[in-house]
Amino acid sequence: MATTTRPPVSPFLKFGNKMMQMFHSMGMPVGPMHLLRVKGRVSGREFTNPVAPVKIDGDMYILQAFPKSDWVKNVRAAGRGTMIRGRKARPVQLIEVPEAERGRIAREFPTQVPMGAGIFVKNGVVADKSPESFERAASGIPIFRVVPV
């Protein structure tokens, strides 16, 4: 039997994720949040997670604060998904950004999504909420470019 190391997810975070899904289903997106729906690599079920994209030069990127999560593994396996904002859904391709190119993207996250930066610190992914800290830690942060299909 395979074992999976899952990062701890607090009940508060689980509750917040469910609330985001509820608001979007009512057509009321909150802040920069989108929902990302991706097919599971093992079960084939669709999973939906809130994400806060970063936009740079017209491109959209998603960063993940739980680098070893099933979310990341599913995105890598599927390579595609559905981005949802409110009641609007669009199919997208998800392309992992090479480590050498992640620094400039990661640096933007705490500036564009300051409320989301704290979870990266709490998880030990970055030392603090500064853009420099995100840039230094970029090689360990999964980043995916979102390309509309």
GIJOZI-V551895 format. One record per pair of residues at least 4 apart in sequence whose ideal C-beta (glycine too) atoms are under 6 Angstrom apart, sorted by sequence separation. I is the first residue (numbers start at 1). J is the second residue. If there is no record, write none. Layout:
BEGIN
i=I j=J
i=I j=J
END
This chain:
BEGIN
i=9 j=13
i=70 j=74
i=74 j=78
i=97 j=101
i=102 j=106
i=108 j=112
i=109 j=113
i=110 j=114
i=9 j=14
i=23 j=28
i=24 j=29
i=40 j=45
i=55 j=60
i=84 j=89
i=97 j=102
i=120 j=125
i=121 j=126
i=128 j=133
i=120 j=126
i=127 j=133
i=23 j=30
i=39 j=46
i=40 j=47
i=53 j=60
i=54 j=61
i=82 j=89
i=83 j=90
i=110 j=117
i=126 j=133
i=64 j=72
i=126 j=134
i=37 j=46
i=38 j=47
i=53 j=62
i=82 j=91
i=83 j=92
i=24 j=35
i=37 j=48
i=51 j=62
i=81 j=92
i=126 j=137
i=117 j=129
i=125 j=137
i=20 j=33
i=35 j=48
i=36 j=49
i=80 j=93
i=81 j=94
i=35 j=50
i=36 j=51
i=79 j=94
i=33 j=50
i=34 j=51
i=33 j=52
i=34 j=53
i=75 j=94
i=110 j=129
i=32 j=52
i=111 j=131
i=110 j=131
i=49 j=71
i=107 j=131
i=110 j=134
i=109 j=134
i=107 j=134
i=106 j=134
i=107 j=135
i=106 j=135
i=20 j=50
i=103 j=135
i=106 j=138
i=17 j=50
i=41 j=74
i=40 j=74
i=103 j=138
i=106 j=141
i=38 j=74
i=41 j=77
i=102 j=138
i=38 j=75
i=105 j=143
i=39 j=78
i=38 j=78
i=99 j=139
i=102 j=143
i=38 j=81
i=37 j=81
i=61 j=105
i=36 j=81
i=37 j=82
i=63 j=109
i=97 j=143
i=96 j=144
i=97 j=145
i=34 j=83
i=35 j=84
i=94 j=144
i=95 j=145
i=34 j=85
i=56 j=108
i=54 j=108
i=65 j=119
i=92 j=146
i=93 j=147
i=54 j=109
i=65 j=120
i=29 j=85
i=92 j=148
i=93 j=149
i=29 j=86
i=92 j=149
i=54 j=112
i=65 j=123
i=90 j=148
i=91 j=149
i=7 j=66
i=27 j=86
i=24 j=84
i=27 j=87
i=65 j=125
i=52 j=113
i=7 j=69
i=24 j=86
i=52 j=116
i=75 j=144
i=72 j=142
i=67 j=142
i=63 j=141
i=64 j=142
i=63 j=143
i=32 j=113
i=61 j=143
i=62 j=144
i=61 j=145
i=59 j=145
i=60 j=146
END
